[in-house]
């Protein structure tokens, strides 16, 4: 059996990172938590996808630029009302989070499990 690629989770909130790691760990995913896009940059190319909190995109220019790069697979945790996905490479999930929504967002990009 092939080992699934890790999921990179980027958020400044440690509790959010722990929650993501738990929800995805139950489903067999390995999560690499990072507190900034800069810290995650080298991990992203080897990941199944990136989960990023919208606050990181607000604070970090590099994160906002990455949203436009077609090779990135991003699950963005947003504030407010559900929104349609903006691109094939980005899935938007509104907060407050539901574990099943996170798993569905990750599975959309996880080629090893589809």
C-alpha positions in Angstrom: 0.0 0.0 0.0 1.3 3.4 -1.0 1.9 5.9 1.9 -0.3 8.9 1.3 1.3 12.2 0.8 1.2 14.5 3.8 -1.2 17.4 4.2 0.4 20.7 5.0 -1.8 22.8 7.4 -1.0 26.4 7.8 -2.5 28.6 10.5 -1.3 30.9 13.2 -3.8 29.3 15.7 -2.2 26.2 17.4 -5.6 24.9 18.5 -6.8 25.0 14.9 -3.7 23.1 13.7 -4.3 20.5 16.4 -7.9 20.1 15.4 -7.0 19.7 11.7 -4.3 17.1 12.6 -6.8 15.2 14.7 -9.7 15.2 12.2 -7.4 14.1 9.3 -5.4 11.7 11.5 -8.5 9.7 12.2 -8.8 9.3 8.4 -5.2 8.1 8.1 -3.6 11.3 6.9 -0.3 12.7 8.2 -0.5 16.4 8.8 2.5 18.7 8.8 1.5 21.8 10.8 3.1 25.2 10.1 2.5 28.6 11.6 3.3 30.5 8.4 3.4 30.1 4.6 7.1 30.8 4.8 7.7 27.9 7.2 5.6 25.6 4.9 7.1 26.6 1.6 9.5 23.7 1.2 6.9 21.1 2.3 4.2 22.2 -0.2 5.5 20.6 -3.4 5.6 17.2 -1.7 2.1 17.4 -0.2 -1.2 16.1 -1.3 -2.6 19.6 -0.7 -2.4 22.6 1.6 -4.9 23.6 4.1 -4.5 27.3 4.8 -6.4 29.6 7.1 -7.6 32.8 5.4 -5.9 34.9 8.1 -2.5 33.6 6.7 -3.5 34.8 3.3 -4.4 38.2 4.7 -1.1 38.6 6.4 1.4 37.0 4.0 1.9 38.2 0.4 3.5 34.9 -0.6 0.4 33.0 0.5 -1.8 35.3 -1.6 0.4 34.8 -4.7 0.3 31.0 -4.2 -3.5 31.1 -4.7 -2.8 32.0 -8.3 -0.3 29.2 -9.0 -2.0 26.4 -10.9 0.2 23.6 -9.4 -0.9 24.3 -5.8 -3.8 22.4 -4.4 -5.4 24.5 -1.6 -8.2 24.0 0.9 -8.8 27.5 2.3 -10.6 28.0 5.6 -12.7 31.1 5.1 -14.8 33.4 7.3 -18.5 33.8 6.9 -20.9 32.3 4.4 -20.1 29.4 2.1 -18.8 30.5 -1.3 -18.4 28.7 -4.6 -14.9 27.5 -5.3 -12.9 30.1 -7.2 -10.7 27.8 -9.2 -10.2 24.1 -9.7 -7.1 24.2 -7.5 -8.8 25.9 -4.6 -11.6 24.5 -2.3 -13.2 27.0 0.1 -14.5 25.7 3.5 -16.3 28.2 5.8 -15.6 28.4 9.5 -16.8 27.2 12.0 -15.3 23.9 10.6 -16.9 20.5 10.4 -14.4 17.6 10.3 -16.2 15.9 7.4 -15.9 19.1 5.3 -12.2 19.2 5.9 -11.8 15.5 4.9 -13.9 16.1 1.8 -11.7 19.0 0.8 -8.6 17.0 1.2 -10.0 14.0 -0.6 -10.7 16.2 -3.6 -7.0 16.6 -4.1 -5.6 13.3 -2.7 -4.8 11.4 -5.9 -3.6 8.4 -3.9 -7.0 7.8 -2.4 -9.1 8.3 -5.5 
